[in-house]
Amino acid sequence: MKITAINIKVVNIPLITTFKTALRSVDQIENIIVTITTDSKLVGFGGAAPTAVITGETTASICGAIEHIRDNIVGMYFTESENIFQRLNNCIIGNSSAKAAVDMAIYDLLAKALEVPLYQLLGGMINPLETDITVSLDTLEKMISESRKKLNGGFNILKIKVGGDPELDIKRLQSIREAIGSDALIRIDANQGWSAKEAVQVGQELERKGVNIELMEQPVPARDFEGLRYVREHVSMPVYADESVFSPRDALDLVGMDAVDGLNIKLMKCGGIYNALKIAAIAETAGVPCMIGSMMESPISVAAAAHLAASRTIIKRYDLDAPLFCSINPAVGGISYQGSKVCFADAPGLGIESVG
């Protein structure tokens, strides 16, 4: 079962609403779709999302990296997966999103060859998935209105974007909690938007005011591991790393330093499922729970993240709402949503029949 070709297609996806964080604001996204064909009838699909402010990748750089990867693995037997993943990861430095797109297409092929859903290949359906829903950074009034709207739409977990102005962020979160009541969970994500001392100020003030927060995600700049540890040591709420964990090496360093209470795994950051499994194993060994997340991605690549999440007990929280912001779906099949529940197609691999 040889890989005979790897094709690339760029799709533009307008968003239903503007997505704003401390790092960027976007109204539409570009995603790169990868199709791997073989000398059998099997076809594998993958996707990549350029996020220059996080991964350093653009549409052009991802396409170029995939072309380089293609030249290194076309002709290989995809069933010899260890050899392929080693070559995929070693033939080019960095370019994690490009690697992730090809990686998930290989996993799609492996599961299709066995005629099982990908989660079954990875370990079985361990966890049902309930995703949170993101409330973008905006004016206080709009964030309160959006929070209520999300809860009325059937979501029980809000991920509130903050960062940049600690005093305003405290006011935002206190007002949102008062507006929605105590039942819904609130996660806060600063996207590197505070210093360590600012994050502690926010965390301690929220705790003093009795504003219940489930966790604080990536409060400080990505490489400030010491800052993460400082925050963790000075606030009661769990502190999760996101942009700080790109690789198994990062995961090993973070848990070795006792810098975090949890890790947010994203395929676009770590280069795909092959490396995500290593991060999950490190976290499990250290007793550190994981969240699965995504960039602003199409349902193609989010499907791969969902299959991984469903198969791992150490992945306990799910941030897989990106497709809910997309106005179109370039894939036929794959995952779908019933309120906050992520549903899988009853089909092999990622469950994707075709891409447009």
TORGUMI-502718 format. One line per field, with one value per atom (N, C-alpha, C): residue number from 1; z, x, y. Coordinates in steps of 0.02 Angstrom, whole numbers. Atoms other than C-alpha are relative to their C-alpha. Layout:
N
seq	(NUM  ...)
zz	(Z  ...)
xx	(X  ...)
yy	(Y  ...)
***
This chain:
356
seq	(1  1  1  2  2  2  3  3  3  4  4  4  5  5  5  6  6  6  7  7  7  8  8  8  9  9  9  10  10  10  11  11  11  12  12  12  13  13  13  14  14  14  15  15  15  16  16  16  17  17  17  18  18  18  19  19  19  20  20  20  21  21  21  22  22  22  23  23  23  24  24  24  25  25  25  26  26  26  27  27  27  28  28  28  29  29  29  30  30  30  31  31  31  32  32  32  33  33  33  34  34  34  35  35  35  36  36  36  37  37  37  38  38  38  39  39  39  40  40  40  41  41  41  42  42  42  43  43  43  44  44  44  45  45  45  46  46  46  47  47  47  48  48  48  49  49  49  50  50  50  51  51  51  52  52  52  53  53  53  54  54  54  55  55  55  56  56  56  57  57  57  58  58  58  59  59  59  60  60  60  61  61  61  62  62  62  63  63  63  64  64  64  65  65  65  66  66  66  67  67  67  68  68  68  69  69  69  70  70  70  71  71  71  72  72  72  73  73  73  74  74  74  75  75  75  76  76  76  77  77  77  78  78  78  79  79  79  80  80  80  81  81  81  82  82  82  83  83  83  84  84  84  85  85  85  86  86  86  87  87  87  88  88  88  89  89  89  90  90  90  91  91  91  92  92  92  93  93  93  94  94  94  95  95  95  96  96  96  97  97  97  98  98  98  99  99  99  100  100  100  101  101  101  102  102  102  103  103  103  104  104  104  105  105  105  106  106  106  107  107  107  108  108  108  109  109  109  110  110  110  111  111  111  112  112  112  113  113  113  114  114  114  115  115  115  116  116  116  117  117  117  118  118  118  119  119  119  120  120  120  121  121  121  122  122  122  123  123  123  124  124  124  125  125  125  126  126  126  127  127  127  128  128  128  129  129  129  130  130  130  131  131  131  132  132  132  133  133  133  134  134  134  135  135  135  136  136  136  137  137  137  138  138  138  139  139  139  140  140  140  141  141  141  142  142  142  143  143  143  144  144  144  145  145  145  146  146  146  147  147  147  148  148  148  149  149  149  150  150  150  151  151  151  152  152  152  153  153  153  154  154  154  155  155  155  156  156  156  157  157  157  158  158  158  159  159  159  160  160  160  161  161  161  162  162  162  163  163  163  164  164  164  165  165  165  166  166  166  167  167  167  168  168  168  169  169  169  170  170  170  171  171  171  172  172  172  173  173  173  174  174  174  175  175  175  176  176  176  177  177  177  178  178  178  179  179  179  180  180  180  181  181  181  182  182  182  183  183  183  184  184  184  185  185  185  186  186  186  187  187  187  188  188  188  189  189  189  190  190  190  191  191  191  192  192  192  193  193  193  194  194  194  195  195  195  196  196  196  197  197  197  198  198  198  199  199  199  200  200  200  201  201  201  202  202  202  203  203  203  204  204  204  205  205  205  206  206  206  207  207  207  208  208  208  209  209  209  210  210  210  211  211  211  212  212  212  213  213  213  214  214  214  215  215  215  216  216  216  217  217  217  218  218  218  219  219  219  220  220  220  221  221  221  222  222  222  223  223  223  224  224  224  225  225  225  226  226  226  227  227  227  228  228  228  229  229  229  230  230  230  231  231  231  232  232  232  233  233  233  234  234  234  235  235  235  236  236  236  237  237  237  238  238  238  239  239  239  240  240  240  241  241  241  242  242  242  243  243  243  244  244  244  245  245  245  246  246  246  247  247  247  248  248  248  249  249  249  250  250  250  251  251  251  252  252  252  253  253  253  254  254  254  255  255  255  256  256  256  257  257  257  258  258  258  259  259  259  260  260  260  261  261  261  262  262  262  263  263  263  264  264  264  265  265  265  266  266  266  267  267  267  268  268  268  269  269  269  270  270  270  271  271  271  272  272  272  273  273  273  274  274  274  275  275  275  276  276  276  277  277  277  278  278  278  279  279  279  280  280  280  281  281  281  282  282  282  283  283  283  284  284  284  285  285  285  286  286  286  287  287  287  288  288  288  289  289  289  290  290  290  291  291  291  292  292  292  293  293  293  294  294  294  295  295  295  296  296  296  297  297  297  298  298  298  299  299  299  300  300  300  301  301  301  302  302  302  303  303  303  304  304  304  305  305  305  306  306  306  307  307  307  308  308  308  309  309  309  310  310  310  311  311  311  312  312  312  313  313  313  314  314  314  315  315  315  316  316  316  317  317  317  318  318  318  319  319  319  320  320  320  321  321  321  322  322  322  323  323  323  324  324  324  325  325  325  326  326  326  327  327  327  328  328  328  329  329  329  330  330  330  331  331  331  332  332  332  333  333  333  334  334  334  335  335  335  336  336  336  337  337  337  338  338  338  339  339  339  340  340  340  341  341  341  342  342  342  343  343  343  344  344  344  345  345  345  346  346  346  347  347  347  348  348  348  349  349  349  350  350  350  351  351  351  352  352  352  353  353  353  354  354  354  355  355  355  356  356  356)
zz	(0  0  0  8  -66  -6  12  -58  -71  70  -239  -13  11  -223  63  -53  -98  -33  32  -160  53  -46  -80  -30  21  -89  55  -48  -4  -4  -3  52  45  -41  117  34  -38  254  38  -39  311  68  -66  496  11  -16  563  41  -39  690  4  -7  713  61  -54  820  25  -27  936  61  -59  1058  15  -15  1139  -54  52  989  -69  68  836  -3  14  762  -73  68  609  -16  25  504  -47  41  389  8  -7  390  -65  53  261  30  -20  283  -60  52  184  8  -1  140  -36  28  108  -17  21  9  -20  16  6  -37  38  -129  1  -4  -134  -61  56  -256  13  -12  -177  -7  4  -169  58  -61  -1  -12  3  14  71  -67  170  -3  -1  219  63  -57  330  -13  8  360  43  -38  420  2  -9  486  11  -11  463  56  -57  626  15  -2  603  69  -65  776  53  -48  861  -26  26  751  -46  46  637  -72  68  483  -36  44  338  -51  51  198  -47  47  81  31  -31  206  11  -10  246  -66  65  62  -22  18  32  41  -43  181  -18  20  127  -65  62  -46  15  -20  36  33  -32  146  -52  54  -8  -36  36  -96  40  -43  53  17  -21  82  -56  56  -86  -21  16  -132  59  -59  47  13  -21  115  62  -58  232  59  -55  334  41  -38  386  34  -25  490  40  -40  608  -45  47  462  -31  30  384  50  -48  544  19  -12  577  -56  57  403  -3  0  412  50  -53  574  -8  4  527  -66  65  345  -3  -2  393  72  -68  552  7  -11  628  -43  46  514  28  -35  640  -31  29  554  -65  62  387  16  -21  474  25  -27  564  -54  54  402  -32  30  327  50  -53  492  7  -10  513  -61  60  332  0  -7  365  50  -50  521  -29  33  419  -44  43  295  41  -41  432  28  -26  509  -55  56  340  -24  20  298  45  -47  453  4  3  417  69  -66  590  5  -14  651  31  -25  696  76  -73  882  20  -15  877  -8  10  807  57  -51  940  70  -67  1088  18  -14  1076  26  -24  1127  76  -73  1305  28  -27  1326  -49  40  1259  5  3  1208  7  -7  1272  -6  10  1201  37  -22  1277  -61  55  1171  19  -12  1153  -3  1  1196  -15  22  1100  42  -33  1173  -34  29  1150  56  -53  1246  53  -55  1413  -17  17  1350  -50  51  1198  28  -29  1300  46  -42  1424  -44  45  1283  -34  35  1192  49  -50  1352  11  -8  1379  -62  62  1197  -5  3  1207  48  -49  1363  -23  27  1285  -60  57  1135  20  -22  1241  24  -25  1300  75  -73  1481  23  -17  1473  -45  38  1419  7  0  1369  -16  6  1397  -19  20  1303  39  -39  1408  -19  11  1414  -23  22  1395  52  -50  1534  61  -58  1702  36  -36  1785  -39  42  1639  -3  3  1630  63  -62  1813  -2  5  1782  -48  49  1627  32  -26  1717  58  -55  1873  -28  29  1766  -37  36  1657  49  -50  1809  33  -29  1887  -48  51  1723  -14  20  1692  59  -58  1869  14  -25  1955  -31  25  1859  -55  57  1700  21  -11  1701  -42  37  1650  0  9  1582  -28  27  1548  -37  44  1410  -17  12  1408  -63  61  1253  8  -14  1330  16  -4  1368  64  -63  1544  16  -33  1637  56  -55  1777  59  -57  1910  -15  18  1814  5  -4  1801  73  -71  1989  27  -21  2018  -20  25  1911  39  -33  1988  72  -71  2167  12  -8  2143  -16  15  2061  58  -57  2205  60  -55  2331  -9  15  2245  -5  4  2240  -70  70  2049  -17  10  2017  -72  65  1873  0  2  1819  -10  13  1750  -36  34  1683  -52  54  1515  -27  29  1453  19  -21  1557  -22  12  1510  -68  64  1355  -4  12  1278  32  -24  1329  73  -70  1505  45  -41  1591  75  -70  1754  21  -14  1741  12  -10  1724  70  -67  1880  55  -49  1974  8  -2  1928  37  -31  1976  76  -71  2146  39  -36  2185  -12  7  2127  14  -17  2178  -61  59  2008  -40  41  1894  -57  54  1769  -54  57  1596  -49  53  1464  -68  69  1282  -47  47  1174  26  -28  1292  -18  12  1240  -74  71  1059  -13  14  1080  62  -58  1192  46  -41  1250  44  -40  1305  57  -51  1397  56  -50  1485  45  -39  1539  47  -41  1601  59  -56  1705  47  -42  1767  46  -40  1832  48  -37  1912  -17  22  1808  -14  22  1762  34  -23  1817  -57  58  1640  -64  66  1457  -52  56  1306  -62  59  1161  -62  65  986  -55  54  831  -41  40  739  33  -35  873  2  -13  898  -61  61  720  -13  16  727  56  -50  817  27  -21  823  60  -56  935  56  -52  1026  47  -42  1088  49  -44  1160  56  -51  1250  50  -45  1320  46  -41  1381  54  -50  1468  55  -48  1550  46  -39  1606  51  -45  1681  58  -53  1779  38  -34  1830  -14  20  1736  -53  50  1646  -61  62  1468  -24  40  1365  -73  72  1177  -28  28  1079  -74  71  905  -13  24  812  -32  41  698  -61  50  593  -28  30  476  37  -33  534  -19  20  442  53  -48  560  71  -67  713  10  -6  675  25  -23  698  74  -72  866  42  -37  919  7  -4  877  51  -50  979  70  -66  1125  27  -20  1128  24  -12  1143  59  -52  1289  66  -65  1473  30  -29  1516  -30  30  1398  29  -40  1510  -17  18  1437  -75  72  1261  -23  29  1166  -76  70  994  -36  26  946  -65  59  796  -59  57  664  10  -13  749  -20  24  695  -76  73  512  -35  37  389  -51  48  271  25  -17  290  -66  62  150  -3  -3  205  -1  -5  179  50  -53  335  54  -55  486  63  -62  651  -11  0  688  73  -68  840  15  -29  945  63  -55  1056  14  -19  1150  -11  10  1108  -69  63  974  -21  24  868  -58  50  757  -53  53  589  9  -4  584  -64  62  454  19  -16  447  -1  0  480  34  -27  510  -16  18  436  -57  54  294  -67  64  127  -57  53  19  25  -15  23  -64  57  -90  -12)
xx	(42  0  44  -47  110  -37  23  84  21  -15  72  0  3  31  -25  25  2  -20  26  -108  -20  12  -135  -54  51  -286  -9  13  -310  -73  71  -487  -7  17  -554  -67  61  -684  -19  23  -779  -26  24  -818  -69  67  -994  4  -12  -931  75  -71  -764  28  -34  -642  57  -49  -539  34  -38  -401  49  -52  -258  53  -51  -153  -24  22  -264  -76  71  -434  -10  9  -498  -75  68  -657  -7  0  -607  66  -62  -478  17  -23  -374  22  -23  -349  27  -31  -242  -24  24  -319  50  -46  -205  -38  29  -261  57  -50  -149  -33  25  -184  50  -42  -117  -11  9  -99  -58  63  -258  -56  56  -429  -1  2  -388  28  -21  -374  -2  -3  -320  -5  11  -368  32  -27  -285  -8  8  -287  49  -45  -177  -28  24  -216  60  -54  -89  -16  10  -72  67  -67  80  21  -18  72  11  -9  76  51  -46  161  54  -47  254  -10  12  175  -53  48  84  -25  25  -16  55  -54  134  52  -52  255  -25  27  138  -1  2  113  70  -69  301  27  -24  337  -33  34  206  30  -32  285  67  -64  453  -12  16  375  -22  23  288  59  -58  455  38  -36  520  -39  38  378  -40  35  293  40  -32  329  9  -6  336  -66  60  215  -28  27  97  -11  7  76  64  -62  258  3  13  201  58  -55  349  53  -49  467  -25  28  350  0  3  325  70  -68  512  25  -22  547  -38  41  403  26  -21  468  72  -71  652  21  -21  650  -1  3  615  -9  3  636  -60  58  485  -58  56  334  -50  41  222  -69  67  56  2  -8  118  9  -10  177  -65  62  11  -49  46  -88  16  -21  13  -7  5  20  -71  69  -169  -27  20  -193  27  -29  -76  -42  42  -175  -68  64  -335  7  -12  -262  8  -12  -205  -66  65  -379  -45  40  -462  23  -26  -349  -27  28  -416  -76  73  -594  -30  25  -613  6  -10  -639  69  -67  -476  4  -4  -520  8  -7  -532  72  -71  -357  43  -41  -291  -12  12  -368  -72  71  -557  -33  39  -694  0  -6  -641  -45  35  -721  -52  44  -878  26  -30  -831  -52  40  -915  47  -45  -830  -24  18  -823  -16  13  -871  34  -40  -764  -42  26  -819  59  -57  -705  9  -16  -620  -37  41  -734  -19  24  -824  -36  32  -896  -72  70  -1075  -6  3  -1042  20  -21  -952  -53  55  -1095  -56  53  -1222  19  -22  -1119  1  0  -1098  -70  69  -1285  -25  20  -1313  28  -31  -1191  -34  33  -1273  -70  67  -1445  2  -9  -1376  19  -12  -1343  70  -68  -1164  3  -6  -1114  68  -68  -930  20  -21  -874  76  -71  -696  4  1  -677  69  -64  -539  12  -20  -447  71  -70  -277  9  -18  -196  -14  19  -284  -27  21  -289  -62  57  -411  -65  59  -532  -18  13  -513  -36  34  -562  -73  68  -714  -42  34  -760  -23  15  -752  -49  48  -843  -70  65  -982  -31  26  -998  -26  22  -1008  -65  63  -1142  -58  53  -1239  -25  20  -1240  -14  12  -1250  57  -54  -1149  5  2  -1195  51  -44  -1092  73  -72  -905  29  -36  -790  74  -73  -615  23  -25  -508  65  -57  -378  29  -32  -258  43  -41  -162  64  -65  2  -7  15  -81  19  -19  -15  73  -62  148  -17  13  168  -33  29  131  -72  68  -22  -47  41  -87  -17  12  -67  -50  47  -155  -72  67  -303  -26  22  -310  -18  13  -300  -61  57  -427  -65  60  -551  -17  11  -528  -27  23  -551  -74  69  -713  -48  43  -777  -23  17  -779  29  -23  -769  24  -30  -651  29  -23  -614  75  -71  -440  21  -31  -323  49  -42  -242  49  -55  -76  -2  2  -70  60  -63  110  29  -31  221  23  -9  253  63  -62  434  15  -10  413  -23  18  409  4  -6  469  -60  60  325  -61  55  202  3  -7  272  -16  14  263  -75  73  80  -31  28  41  10  -15  123  -39  30  24  -75  73  -155  -27  30  -274  -27  28  -353  54  -49  -267  26  -32  -145  21  -15  -134  46  -43  0  -32  22  -51  58  -54  72  69  -64  211  17  -13  192  -9  -2  240  24  -35  333  1  -11  361  55  -53  520  -27  32  418  -41  42  297  43  -45  440  29  -28  517  -53  52  352  -20  20  301  59  -59  480  11  -7  477  -59  63  304  -28  19  261  -74  70  82  -41  48  -72  -29  27  -117  32  -27  -66  -56  47  -169  37  -30  -122  -36  28  -149  43  -36  -103  41  -36  -52  65  -62  78  51  -48  153  16  -17  153  -43  45  9  -8  19  -54  61  -59  114  34  -31  190  -49  50  28  -5  1  28  58  -58  201  -12  15  145  -49  49  -5  31  -33  106  43  -40  224  -44  47  78  -29  29  1  50  -52  165  10  -10  178  -64  63  -5  -29  23  -42  -54  53  -211  10  -6  -227  -68  56  -348  19  -12  -366  -30  24  -382  13  -12  -372  11  -2  -328  -68  60  -459  7  -10  -469  -67  59  -590  -17  19  -685  46  -43  -557  53  -53  -412  -27  30  -524  -26  21  -593  57  -58  -418  13  -8  -401  -54  55  -571  11  -12  -527  55  -53  -367  -28  27  -460  -44  47  -591  36  -35  -457  48  -50  -353  -32  29  -402  31  -33  -275  -25  30  -364  -70  61  -503  -44  37  -556  6  5  -606  -18  10  -591  0  5  -651  -56  56  -769  14  -18  -675  -48  46  -791  -66  63  -939  4  -9  -867  2  -8  -850  -68  63  -986  -9  4  -944  44  -39  -877  24  -25  -763  -1  0  -782  -71  61  -921  14  -13  -932  44  -42  -819  -40  35  -874  -58  55  -1034  -14  14  -1110  -75  67  -1266  7  -16  -1256  74  -71  -1093  31  -25  -1076  32  -34  -950  -18  24  -1018  43  -42  -922  -41  32  -972  13  -8  -998  33  -37  -862  74  -70  -678  40  -45  -536  -31  30  -587  -74  70  -756  -16  10  -730  -4  10  -798  35  -31  -733  10  -8  -675  -11  15  -732  52)
yy	(-59  0  62  -56  139  67  -69  326  18  -17  382  75  -73  568  34  -44  708  65  -60  849  51  -56  1019  45  -48  1134  51  -54  1303  20  -20  1345  60  -59  1510  -13  13  1495  63  -58  1650  -24  17  1649  30  -24  1670  64  -60  1797  11  -15  1884  -35  36  1786  45  -47  1898  -30  19  1854  56  -49  1950  3  3  1900  22  -14  1927  6  -4  1962  -21  26  1867  -7  7  1868  -60  60  1725  -35  38  1588  -36  43  1500  -66  66  1314  -37  40  1195  -72  69  1027  -45  49  879  -63  64  727  -47  50  574  -58  56  446  -57  60  269  -43  47  126  -48  35  54  51  -46  134  49  -41  215  70  -70  404  27  -30  498  75  -73  675  30  -38  804  73  -71  989  38  -43  1131  71  -69  1305  45  -47  1445  49  -45  1542  32  -28  1653  24  -28  1733  -54  54  1562  -51  51  1432  29  -30  1553  -20  26  1475  42  -32  1556  -51  45  1479  -22  16  1490  -46  42  1415  -71  67  1270  -38  34  1230  -21  17  1237  -58  54  1125  -66  63  997  -26  22  992  -33  31  955  -68  64  820  -50  44  748  -32  26  729  -52  47  631  -63  60  508  -32  33  476  -62  63  296  -46  42  235  -37  37  104  33  -35  195  -46  47  36  -6  -3  55  69  -67  201  29  -27  218  31  -28  243  65  -61  370  58  -55  470  24  -22  472  44  -40  536  66  -60  659  51  -46  733  23  -16  734  31  -25  790  76  -73  971  22  -25  1072  46  -44  1159  -19  11  1179  -50  49  1092  -10  7  1128  -39  38  1063  -74  69  905  -31  26  888  -21  16  891  -67  63  749  -57  49  655  -27  24  649  -36  36  596  -71  67  449  -41  36  402  -17  13  417  -63  59  291  -63  59  172  -28  23  166  -26  24  149  -69  66  2  -55  49  -85  3  -10  -24  15  -21  55  76  -71  233  12  -14  318  -8  7  325  -73  71  135  -23  16  120  27  -33  239  -25  26  149  -12  11  146  63  -57  266  0  -3  304  55  -59  475  27  -43  558  72  -66  734  56  -61  892  60  -57  1045  62  -67  1216  43  -47  1368  66  -60  1523  64  -68  1699  46  -41  1817  63  -62  1968  58  -54  2120  48  -44  2256  -42  36  2206  -19  13  2221  -57  52  2112  -68  64  1979  -29  25  1968  -27  22  1956  -65  61  1824  -59  54  1722  -27  22  1717  -39  32  1672  -71  66  1526  -49  44  1456  -18  14  1471  -47  45  1376  -71  69  1221  -15  11  1247  13  -4  1224  25  -20  1274  58  -59  1448  8  -17  1487  75  -72  1674  25  -30  1765  64  -59  1893  17  -17  1976  71  -67  2146  54  -50  2243  -36  40  2154  26  -28  2274  -10  10  2267  -74  72  2077  -23  18  2062  22  -26  2171  -42  42  2069  -65  66  1904  2  -7  1963  14  -18  2038  -59  58  1883  -52  49  1770  22  -25  1880  -6  1  1882  -70  68  1694  -45  42  1628  -48  42  1494  -69  69  1336  -14  12  1356  5  -4  1325  57  -52  1468  -18  5  1441  67  -63  1594  -13  10  1605  68  -65  1752  2  1  1695  40  -33  1758  74  -71  1925  36  -31  1956  -15  20  1960  -48  46  1835  35  -36  1967  22  -18  2027  -60  60  1849  -17  13  1827  51  -52  1993  -19  19  1935  -60  61  1762  10  -10  1819  45  -44  1958  -36  40  1840  -47  44  1719  40  -41  1860  21  -21  1914  -59  59  1735  -16  15  1726  -68  68  1540  -11  13  1498  -71  70  1319  -3  1  1355  63  -57  1489  -29  27  1452  52  -38  1522  74  -70  1681  41  -36  1726  -18  17  1728  -72  72  1558  -29  29  1534  17  -18  1602  -57  57  1434  17  -20  1512  42  -40  1635  -43  46  1493  -31  29  1413  51  -53  1578  10  -8  1598  -59  60  1419  -1  0  1443  53  -56  1600  7  0  1563  -69  65  1426  -36  33  1394  -35  35  1268  44  -38  1343  -50  44  1262  36  -25  1285  -15  10  1309  15  -18  1406  -21  22  1347  -72  71  1165  -16  16  1133  -71  63  969  -43  43  819  27  -29  907  56  -53  1058  -30  32  944  -28  28  856  54  -55  1021  30  -32  1094  -43  43  944  -12  9  923  59  -60  1102  10  -12  1081  68  -68  1235  6  -3  1189  -54  50  1096  -41  36  1042  25  -16  1043  1  -2  1096  -24  30  983  25  -19  1053  -31  34  955  49  -49  1114  21  -19  1150  -56  54  979  -42  36  914  -61  55  790  -49  50  637  -37  39  547  34  -35  681  15  -12  718  -60  60  538  -1  -4  566  50  -50  724  -28  30  632  -51  51  491  32  -36  613  28  -29  701  -53  53  538  -28  24  479  48  -50  642  14  -13  639  68  -66  800  -7  9  807  44  -36  868  25  -26  971  -10  1  949  64  -63  1110  3  -11  1182  74  -69  1340  14  -10  1416  -45  52  1259  -23  31  1173  -64  64  1017  -58  56  909  -13  10  937  -5  7  959  -71  70  785  -44  40  714  11  -14  802  -33  31  737  -75  72  557  -16  10  572  10  -15  650  -55  52  514  -63  63  380  1  -7  446  21  -17  445  63  -58  581  65  -60  703  7  -5  764  61  -60  933  12  -3  978  71  -66  1142  -9  21  1087  37  -39  1227  37  -40  1300  -10  7  1221  36  -35  1306  74  -68  1473  4  1  1418  1  -5  1466  -55  56  1322  -57  59  1146  -32  28  1087  -77  73  905  -28  40  779  -56  49  671  30  -23  681  12  -14  757  47  -47  849  17  -24  935  -5  -5  913  42  -45  1066  -2  3  1045  -69  68  860  -7  14  811  -71  65  668  -24  31  548  -35  37  479  -75  73  291  -24  16  265  -7  10  214  66  -57  335  59  -62  514  5  -1  473  48  -48  597  -36  34  539  36  -40  681  71  -71  861  40  -41  1002  53)
***
